[in-house]
Amino acid sequence: MAHSEKQSGGALRGRRRKGQGPDLRESILDAAEDLFSRHGFHGVTVRQVAAEAGVDTALIHYYFGAKRELFDHVFARRAEILNGARLQAIAAYRAAHTGGDLDPEAIIRAFIDPMINLSLTGDEGWKNYFRLVALVNNTPAWGGETMSRFFDPVVRQLVDALRDALPQAEERDLYWCYQFLTGALMLALSETGRIDHLSGDLCRSTDLEAVRARLYAWCAAGLREVVSRRL
């Protein structure tokens, strides 16, 4: 391997030669997504993204503008795909249960399953994206605004479906339980490896099928318990 490919932080890992590649715009977004997911917004420069993508910084400014605009393009690219899949899954479940017999766990499954399925494709880009979303979700300064801008419409569909499934629920409880759900979900999809060490390798953070088998039931049971205590 050439020395230039070993530079610090993996900045040139998988670097393309300038002017090559089927779509330089996508290459830049891939590189930025990878770096932002590992170092956060403030830990990455446009110059580093350019080095990772194998392009000049001027090309990044030409396509995307300043660093924040680049970040927003990275965030929006997969959000559109993910939101479409989740909205379709929720709508399909509701269409199959028009009689009103809605199960909170099945609704939660429809909301979360597309994320786990995308992560299980083996596409490292999706894993990077979910780690990035987890970082943004825990950024006090502007994370809430960013999450709201890209994800509120699908979250409101989830809450609407849960409200119909549990008409006795207080509105604020539905939103609190969503807050707890999304925290557990983003930690699970970040695959940090902490549960591996904590459990002595009894559990693996990369075992998303084990997550799938437990997370939906855990979230639904917590929601039902909160609602029942308000009665």
C-alpha positions as CSV (number, residue, x, y, z in Angstrom):
1,M,0.0,0.0,0.0
2,A,1.3,3.4,-0.9
3,H,2.4,5.7,2.0
4,S,-0.2,8.3,1.0
5,E,-3.0,5.8,1.7
6,K,-1.9,5.4,5.3
7,Q,-2.2,8.9,6.4
8,S,-3.7,9.7,9.8
9,G,-7.3,8.9,10.7
10,G,-7.9,6.9,7.5
11,A,-8.5,10.2,5.6
12,L,-7.4,8.7,2.3
13,R,-8.9,5.3,2.8
14,G,-10.4,4.2,-0.5
15,R,-9.4,7.4,-2.2
16,R,-10.2,7.8,-5.8
17,R,-8.0,9.5,-8.3
18,K,-9.2,13.0,-9.2
19,G,-11.6,13.1,-12.1
20,Q,-12.4,9.4,-11.9
21,G,-15.5,7.6,-10.7
22,P,-19.1,7.3,-12.0
23,D,-20.4,10.2,-10.0
24,L,-18.1,12.6,-8.2
25,R,-21.0,14.2,-6.4
26,E,-22.0,10.9,-4.8
27,S,-18.3,10.2,-4.1
28,I,-18.1,13.5,-2.2
29,L,-21.3,12.7,-0.2
30,D,-20.0,9.2,0.6
31,A,-16.7,10.6,1.9
32,A,-18.4,13.3,3.9
33,E,-20.8,10.8,5.4
34,D,-18.0,8.6,6.5
35,L,-16.0,11.4,8.1
36,F,-18.9,13.1,9.8
37,S,-20.1,9.8,11.2
38,R,-16.7,9.2,12.9
39,H,-15.7,12.7,13.9
40,G,-18.9,14.8,14.0
41,F,-19.6,18.0,12.2
42,H,-17.0,20.1,14.0
43,G,-14.3,17.4,13.7
44,V,-14.2,17.4,9.9
45,T,-12.9,20.0,7.5
46,V,-13.9,20.5,3.8
47,R,-10.2,19.8,3.0
48,Q,-10.4,16.4,4.7
49,V,-13.6,15.5,2.8
50,A,-11.9,16.6,-0.5
51,A,-8.9,14.4,0.4
52,E,-11.1,11.4,1.2
53,A,-13.1,11.8,-2.1
54,G,-10.0,12.5,-4.1
55,V,-11.2,15.9,-5.4
56,D,-10.3,19.5,-5.1
57,T,-12.0,21.6,-2.4
58,A,-13.3,23.9,-5.1
59,L,-15.4,21.1,-6.5
60,I,-17.1,20.6,-3.1
61,H,-17.9,24.3,-2.9
62,Y,-19.2,24.2,-6.4
63,Y,-21.6,21.3,-5.8
64,F,-22.6,22.0,-2.2
65,G,-21.4,25.4,-0.9
66,A,-20.1,25.7,2.6
67,K,-19.6,22.9,5.1
68,R,-23.0,23.1,6.7
69,E,-24.7,22.9,3.3
70,L,-22.6,19.8,2.5
71,F,-23.6,18.3,5.8
72,D,-27.3,19.0,5.1
73,H,-27.0,17.3,1.7
74,V,-25.4,14.2,3.4
75,F,-28.2,14.1,6.0
76,A,-31.0,14.6,3.4
77,R,-29.8,12.0,0.9
78,R,-30.6,8.9,2.9
79,A,-33.4,10.5,5.0
80,E,-35.6,10.7,1.9
81,I,-35.1,7.0,1.2
82,L,-35.6,6.0,4.9
83,N,-38.6,8.1,5.4
84,G,-40.3,6.8,2.3
85,A,-39.8,3.2,3.5
86,R,-41.1,3.9,6.9
87,L,-44.1,5.9,5.7
88,Q,-45.0,3.0,3.3
89,A,-44.7,0.4,6.1
90,I,-46.9,2.3,8.5
91,A,-49.5,3.0,5.8
92,A,-49.5,-0.7,4.7
93,Y,-50.1,-1.8,8.3
94,R,-52.9,0.7,8.8
95,A,-54.5,-0.3,5.5
96,A,-54.5,-3.9,6.6
97,H,-56.2,-3.1,9.8
98,T,-58.9,-0.7,8.9
99,G,-61.2,-2.2,11.5
100,G,-59.3,-0.3,14.1
101,D,-57.6,-3.3,15.7
102,L,-54.2,-1.7,15.8
103,D,-51.3,-3.2,17.8
104,P,-48.7,-0.8,19.2
105,E,-45.9,-3.3,18.8
106,A,-46.7,-3.8,15.1
107,I,-46.7,-0.1,14.5
108,I,-43.4,0.3,16.2
109,R,-42.1,-2.6,14.0
110,A,-43.3,-0.8,10.9
111,F,-41.4,2.3,12.0
112,I,-38.1,0.6,13.0
113,D,-37.9,-2.4,10.6
114,P,-36.8,-0.4,7.5
115,M,-33.8,1.0,9.5
116,I,-32.7,-2.5,10.6
117,N,-33.3,-3.9,7.1
118,L,-31.2,-1.2,5.5
119,S,-28.4,-1.7,8.1
120,L,-28.4,-5.4,7.4
121,T,-27.8,-5.0,3.7
122,G,-24.1,-4.8,4.4
123,D,-23.9,-1.3,2.8
124,E,-21.4,0.5,5.1
125,G,-22.9,3.8,4.0
126,W,-26.1,3.0,5.9
127,K,-24.2,2.1,9.0
128,N,-22.3,5.4,8.7
129,Y,-25.5,7.2,8.3
130,F,-27.2,5.7,11.4
131,R,-24.1,6.6,13.4
132,L,-24.3,10.1,12.1
133,V,-28.0,10.4,13.0
134,A,-27.2,9.2,16.5
135,L,-24.6,11.9,16.8
136,V,-26.9,14.6,15.6
137,N,-29.7,13.3,17.8
138,N,-27.4,14.0,20.8
139,T,-26.1,17.4,19.7
140,P,-27.8,20.1,21.9
141,A,-26.9,23.2,19.9
142,W,-28.6,22.3,16.6
143,G,-29.3,18.6,16.6
144,G,-32.9,19.0,17.5
145,E,-33.6,21.4,14.7
146,T,-31.8,19.2,12.2
147,M,-33.7,16.1,13.3
148,S,-37.0,18.0,13.2
149,R,-36.4,19.3,9.7
150,F,-35.7,15.9,8.2
151,F,-37.7,13.4,10.3
152,D,-40.7,15.1,11.9
153,P,-43.3,14.2,9.2
154,V,-42.6,10.4,9.6
155,V,-42.5,10.7,13.4
156,R,-45.9,12.3,13.4
157,Q,-47.3,9.5,11.4
158,L,-45.9,7.1,14.0
159,V,-47.5,9.1,16.9
160,D,-50.8,9.3,15.0
161,A,-50.9,5.5,14.5
162,L,-50.0,4.9,18.2
163,R,-52.7,7.4,19.3
164,D,-55.3,5.4,17.2
165,A,-54.0,2.2,18.8
166,L,-54.2,3.6,22.3
167,P,-56.9,6.2,22.3
168,Q,-56.8,6.3,26.1
169,A,-53.2,7.5,26.1
170,E,-52.3,11.1,27.1
171,E,-50.7,13.0,24.3
172,R,-47.6,13.9,26.2
173,D,-47.0,10.2,27.1
174,L,-46.9,9.3,23.4
175,Y,-44.2,11.9,22.8
176,W,-42.2,10.9,25.8
177,C,-42.3,7.3,24.8
178,Y,-41.2,8.2,21.3
179,Q,-38.3,10.1,22.9
180,F,-37.3,6.9,24.8
181,L,-37.8,4.7,21.7
182,T,-35.6,6.8,19.5
183,G,-32.8,6.9,22.1
184,A,-32.8,3.1,22.4
185,L,-33.0,2.7,18.6
186,M,-30.1,5.0,17.8
187,L,-27.9,3.4,20.4
188,A,-28.7,-0.1,19.0
189,L,-28.0,1.0,15.4
190,S,-24.7,2.7,16.3
191,E,-23.1,-0.7,17.0
192,T,-20.6,0.8,19.5
193,G,-19.5,-2.6,20.9
194,R,-20.3,-1.6,24.5
195,I,-22.7,-4.4,25.0
196,D,-20.1,-6.9,23.8
197,H,-17.7,-5.9,26.6
198,L,-20.5,-5.5,29.2
199,S,-22.0,-8.9,28.6
200,G,-18.6,-10.7,28.1
201,D,-19.5,-11.3,24.5
202,L,-22.8,-12.9,25.4
203,C,-24.4,-10.2,23.2
204,R,-23.0,-8.6,20.1
205,S,-23.8,-5.0,19.1
206,T,-23.6,-6.1,15.4
207,D,-26.4,-8.7,16.0
208,L,-29.3,-6.7,14.7
209,E,-31.5,-9.7,14.5
210,A,-31.2,-10.0,18.2
211,V,-32.1,-6.3,18.5
212,R,-35.1,-6.9,16.2
213,A,-36.3,-9.8,18.4
214,R,-36.3,-7.7,21.5
215,L,-36.5,-3.9,20.8
216,Y,-40.1,-3.8,19.5
217,A,-41.5,-5.7,22.4
218,W,-39.5,-3.7,24.9
219,C,-40.7,-0.4,23.5
220,A,-44.3,-1.5,23.2
221,A,-44.4,-2.9,26.7
222,G,-43.0,0.4,28.1
223,L,-45.6,2.4,26.2
224,R,-48.4,0.2,27.4
225,E,-47.2,0.4,31.0
226,V,-47.0,4.2,30.9
227,V,-50.4,4.5,29.4
228,S,-51.9,2.0,32.0
229,R,-50.6,4.0,34.9
230,R,-52.4,7.1,33.7
231,L,-55.8,5.3,33.9
